[in-house]
Amino acid sequence: MSITLSDDQLRFLRLGFQRLIPPNQIEKIGIAQVVKEVCGLQAQDDSAAPLAIRVRSAGLVLADVEQARVHDRTIIRTWGPRGTLHLLASDDIGWLVPLLGPVFVEGDRRPHLLWA
């Protein structure tokens, strides 16, 4: 059995899974839970990463992100999906490292091109 979705329904589901639905419909949850639900957030730019959390949450501010990352260590900025820096939930590191580690090791074995 297959399910048919309209383009609008599909867009709404994608927004929901990325926690990007309108703020009045977002329940207040902790930073680690936000990061966990989307399986990591891009954190190449350290100053922009908290904004990715803020847009996906309600009532969280920069100080909350710093508390979770620096003091509580419930989120970690590390190399994640696609080989780029991400904020990941500390609880997810245990299964993400074994999953992604071999990919990174293999990538390091390939010759790298140097641009002159």
C-alpha positions as CSV (number, residue, x, y, z in Angstrom):
1,M,0.0,0.0,0.0
2,S,1.4,3.4,-0.9
3,I,0.5,6.8,0.4
4,T,0.1,9.8,-1.9
5,L,0.9,13.2,-0.5
6,S,0.4,16.6,-2.1
7,D,3.5,18.9,-2.5
8,D,2.2,21.0,0.4
9,Q,1.7,18.0,2.7
10,L,5.2,16.8,1.9
11,R,6.7,20.3,2.6
12,F,4.8,20.4,5.9
13,L,6.1,17.0,6.9
14,R,9.7,18.0,6.0
15,L,9.3,21.2,8.0
16,G,8.0,19.3,11.0
17,F,10.8,16.7,10.9
18,Q,13.3,19.6,10.9
19,R,11.4,21.4,13.7
20,L,10.8,24.3,11.4
21,I,7.1,24.6,11.9
22,P,5.6,28.0,13.1
23,P,6.9,28.9,16.6
24,N,3.4,28.9,18.1
25,Q,3.2,25.2,17.4
26,I,6.6,24.3,18.9
27,E,6.6,22.9,22.4
28,K,9.4,24.0,24.7
29,I,12.0,21.3,25.0
30,G,15.7,21.2,25.9
31,I,18.6,22.0,23.6
32,A,19.9,18.4,23.6
33,Q,16.5,17.2,22.6
34,V,16.3,19.7,19.7
35,V,19.7,18.6,18.4
36,K,18.8,14.9,18.9
37,E,15.5,15.1,17.0
38,V,17.2,16.5,13.9
39,C,20.3,14.2,14.3
40,G,22.7,17.1,14.5
41,L,22.9,20.7,13.2
42,Q,25.5,22.3,11.0
43,A,28.0,24.1,13.2
44,Q,30.7,25.2,10.7
45,D,30.2,28.7,11.8
46,D,30.2,28.7,15.6
47,S,28.2,31.9,15.9
48,A,25.5,30.7,13.5
49,A,24.9,27.3,15.1
50,P,23.0,28.6,18.1
51,L,20.6,30.3,15.6
52,A,19.8,26.9,14.1
53,I,18.8,25.8,17.6
54,R,16.8,28.9,18.3
55,V,14.7,28.7,15.2
56,R,13.8,25.1,16.1
57,S,12.9,25.8,19.7
58,A,10.8,28.1,21.9
59,G,12.3,30.4,24.6
60,L,15.9,29.4,24.3
61,V,18.7,31.9,24.1
62,L,22.5,31.9,23.4
63,A,23.3,31.5,27.1
64,D,21.2,28.3,27.1
65,V,23.2,26.9,24.2
66,E,26.5,27.7,25.8
67,Q,25.4,26.1,29.1
68,A,24.4,22.9,27.2
69,R,27.6,22.8,25.2
70,V,30.3,24.1,27.6
71,H,29.1,23.3,31.1
72,D,26.5,20.5,30.8
73,R,28.1,18.8,27.8
74,T,24.7,17.6,26.6
75,I,25.7,18.7,23.1
76,I,29.1,18.5,21.4
77,R,30.5,20.4,18.4
78,T,32.4,17.8,16.5
79,W,32.9,16.3,13.0
80,G,29.6,14.7,12.0
81,P,27.5,13.9,9.0
82,R,29.0,14.9,5.6
83,G,32.4,15.3,7.3
84,T,31.6,18.8,8.5
85,L,31.3,20.3,12.0
86,H,28.0,19.7,13.6
87,L,26.3,20.1,17.0
88,L,25.4,16.6,18.1
89,A,23.7,15.3,21.2
90,S,26.2,13.7,23.6
91,D,23.8,10.7,23.8
92,D,24.1,10.1,20.1
93,I,27.9,10.0,19.9
94,G,28.0,6.3,20.9
95,W,26.2,5.2,17.8
96,L,27.3,7.9,15.4
97,V,31.1,7.4,15.8
98,P,30.9,3.7,14.9
99,L,28.6,4.5,12.0
100,L,30.5,7.5,10.5
101,G,34.1,6.7,11.7
102,P,34.9,4.1,9.0
103,V,33.7,6.6,6.3
104,F,36.1,9.2,7.6
105,V,39.0,6.7,7.8
106,E,38.4,5.6,4.3
107,G,38.2,9.2,3.1
108,D,41.6,9.9,4.7
109,R,43.1,7.1,2.6
110,R,42.2,8.6,-0.7
111,P,44.8,10.9,-2.3
112,H,44.1,14.6,-1.7
113,L,44.5,17.1,-4.4
114,L,46.5,20.2,-3.5
115,W,45.8,23.4,-5.3
116,A,48.8,25.5,-6.3
